Amino acid sequence: MKPIIFDVDTGIDDALAMSYALNSPELELLGFTTCFGNVSVAEATRNTLAVLEKVGKRIPVYPGAEQTFIRGEKEGWSKHVHGEDGLGNTLKKDPISQPESQFAPEFIIEQVKNRPHEITIIAVGPLTNLALAIKIAPEIIPLVKEVVIMGGAVKVPGNVNAYAEANIIADPEAAEYVFSSGLQVTLVGLDVTMQTLLPKSTLNEWRATGKETAHFFADMTEFYIGYYESYYPGIGGCALHDPLAVGVAIDSSFVSAESMNVKVATEGEEAGRTVGHLAGEPRIRVCTEVEAERFLKHFLNRVV
């Protein structure tokens, strides 16, 4: 089993990715760390605990950064995409379970030092927690086995504006700090995630199982697909951004990648843009192609 720290800003596709990871025997989930992004860090922590309760799993949850690496408090969330509660307005009550008291970056540092060269970090939100961890304890950089990041748009347009993808523009300085650190990074960005599609017809198949968890995920994802239809008329589903990062952590052959030096623009109208250079160090594996049908089949066999 591959030991995993899973860093989330739990909205809808995070929740799908969580369930996919929790139902994958290849992965050993050491803990979830939470960050602002789709919602506030308090809401992301609540949502993470709620999803764990829905799927009947007990994994520790560590609250992380409330504000960005350098700029301070982030303004605005993605509630038009993920709903007022971040879970497609499906959350009827707060979770019973409570988060851990340890700060997420400290948990990351502790775990990496306890298991050097073993731990893979999957990060599917802004990269603030990881940036803080390696700033506090740069000695962990060579001890992390790999970081699989859902973020960026190297060869394709962004999804917030023409330049930037949502996770990167939420904290561009954190992303630049992580990308330039020398960590072993695989970047699962819009270059590949927009090639994945969960068809809307899947939701009725989930509901037909009669399982409470399947209904929860179907109702939640219906809200997400509604946003996709408004933004990409006729798309007929939604992209599986965060789940693909989990898929790559399980089986890297789902994607093809190019080795690049990736820089993040931190100023001006192009802030958050991820620019890939063929020359220079450090090198990041930038995913450029995906076997979308094979990945989708794998995901659907496990998620609910």
N, C-alpha and C positions, 0 to 999 in steps of 0.2 A: 504493500500500500504506500502511496505517495503522501507524506504529511503536508497538509495545506493550511495556510492562514488565508482566510477569505475576507477581503476588505470591500465593504458594500456601502451604498447610499440608498437603502432599500426602497425602490419603486417597483414597478410591475415586472420589468425584465430581470431585475435583481432577484425578485422572488422566484421567478421561473428558474433562474440560474441556481439559486440556493437548493431548490427541490431536486434539480438535475444532479447537482454535486452530492447531495445527501443520499441519493439513491444509486450512486456509482461506487461499486465495491473497490475500485482502484484507488480511491481517495480516502485519506484519514483526515477528517476535519478537526483541527486542533482548536479552532475558535473563529468566530466572526468578529471583525473590527468594523466600526461604523464611522461614517463621515457625513458631513453636509453634502448636498448636491441636488438630487431630485427633490429632496425635502431637507428640513433642518436635521442636525445630528440627533436631537432628541426624538424626532419623528422617525428617523432612520433606525434608531435603536429600538423604539417601540415596534416598528414594522418587522424588524428582524426577529424579535422575540415572538411576535404574533404568527409569523410564517412558521417558525419552529414548532409552535404549539399546534398549528393546523396540520402539520405533517407528522406530528408525534415524535419529534426528536428533541433531545436535550444536549445542546452544544453551548458552551459559554459565549457570551456576547460582551464585547469590550467597547464602550463608547470612546470615540476619538475626537478629532478636531472640530471645534465649533466655528472656527474662522480660518481664513486662508493663510498660507505660509508667510506672506509678506504684507498683503494689502489690507488685512483686517477682516471685518465682517463682510460676508457675501450678501449681496442684495438680490432678492427674488429667487423663487424656486421653479420647478417644472411641473406645477400642479395642473396646468392645461394638458399636459401629456399623461400624468400619472394619477390625477384626481386630487381632491382636497386632502385626503388622508394618505396619498402616495400609493395606495393599493386599489385604485379604480373605484373608490368610495364603497368598498366592501367591508370595511372594518366596523363591526357592530359594537365591540367592547374592547377595552384595553387588555393586553395580555396579563396573565396572573404572574408569570415568572419575572424576575428582575435581572438587570444587567450586572456584570461584575464591577467592582470598584476600581480596578486597575485601568490606567489610561492606555488606550490602544497602542500608541507607539512604544510604550514601555513593555507591553505584552509581546509585541513583535521582536523587540531587542532580546528579551528574556528567552523566548522560544528559539530564536536563531542561535543564540549562544549555547543553549542546552543541546541543540541538535545541528551542529555545524555541517554545512554542505548537504543537508538533507531536505530543507524546507523550500517548498514552492509557495510563493505568495501570488494569489489571484486578486487583482485589483480592478474593480469595475465601476469606480466612482472617481472623483477628484483624487489626486495623488498626494494629498496633504499629509495623511498619517505616515506614509512611507517616507516622504521627504523629511518629516520631523524625526522619524526613527534613525535615519542615516545621518542626519545633522547631529543628533544627540550622541550617537554611537557609530561613527564612521567605520569602526573596526568590524562591523557586521557585514560590510559590503562584499568582501570575498567569501563570506560564510553562507550567504544566501544561494541556494542552488539555482533558482530561476524566479523571475517575476513575469507573470502573464498579465498583460494590461489590456483591458478594453478601453480604447481611446485613440483619438487622432484620426486624421484623414490625410494621408501622405500624397496619394495620386488622384484623389477624388475631392469634390467639394465638401465643405462642412455641412452640419445639419442645424447649427445655430445661425450661421450666416454663410456666405460664400467660402469662407476660409476655415472656420473652426468647428470642431466637434465638441459636444457639450461637456464631457468630463475634463477635457484639456482647458477649455476657455474658463471653466469654473475656478481654476487655480493654475494659470500658465507658469508662474514662477516655480511652483512645486513640481510640475511636469518637467520643466527644463532642468531643475536640480536633480531629479531622478534619472532623466535620460543621459545626463552628462556625468553621472556618478561612477560609471563602470560596472553597475549591476548587470547581470545577464538578463536582458529584457527581450521578451517576445511581444510585439505590438499587434494586437488584434483590433484593427480600426475599421472605419467605415469602408475602407477598400474591400474588405471581405464581408463584414456583417450586413451590409446592404444587399449582398447577393443571397442572403438567407431569407426565407419567408415562411412564417407559420400561417397556413391557410385558415381563413375564418371558419371553414367547414369543420376544422378540428374541434372547435368548441362544443358543437353538438355531440361529437363522438365522446368527448370527455364527460359531458352531462349524462349521456346514455349509460355510462358505467354505474350511475347511481351513487358513486362515492362522494362523501361530503367534500373531501379535498379537491376532487375533480371539479365539482360545482364551483368551489371557491376560486380555483385557477381560471375556470372558464369565464365567470362573471368579471373577474379582475381583468383578464386579457381582452374581453369584449370592449371595455373602456379604452384600452390601449389601441386596439384596432380602429376604434372610432376616431381617435386622433390621427392615425395613419391615413384613414380614408379622407379626412379633411385636408391633410397636407399633401398626400399623394393620391388624388382621386383615381379610383379604379384599381388600387393595388391589391385588394382582396385579402389582406392579412396584415402582418406586422413583421418587422425584422427581429431577429433573435440576437441582439447585440451581446448582452452579458452571458447568455447561455453558450455562445460560440467560444468565449474565453475559457469557460469550463471545459468545453469539448476539446479545445487545443491542449489544455492541461492533462486531460485523460489520454488523448491520442493525437499527437502532433501531425500525423499524416492526413488529418482532415484538411490541412492547409499547405500551401507552398509559400515560401518566404524568401525575401532578399535581404542581404546584410547591408545595412546603411548606417551612416551617422545622422541622427535625427536631432534637429534643433527646433526649439519652440519660440515663436515670436511672442514677446511679452509686452510690446507697446504698440500704440496706434490702432488703426482699424483692422489690422491683420493679427491682433493679439489672439493667441491660442492656436495659430496656424502651426502645423507640424510639417517641417520641410526636411525631406530626405536627401542627403548628399552621398554620392557613391564613394567619395574620398573622405578621409579623416577618421578619427577615433573619438569616443568608443563606438563599437558596432552594436547595432540593435537588429534583431530579426523582425523585419516588417512583413506581415502577412499580406500577400498580394492576390492569391487565388484560393478558392475554397471548393471542396467537393460537397456542395450544398445539399444535394439529395441524400447522400450517405450520412452526413451530419444530422439532418432533420430526422431521419429514421432512427438513429441512435438516441437522439434527444427524446423523441416521442415514446420510445420503448421504456423510458425511465422516469419521465417528469411527473406523471400522476399515477 
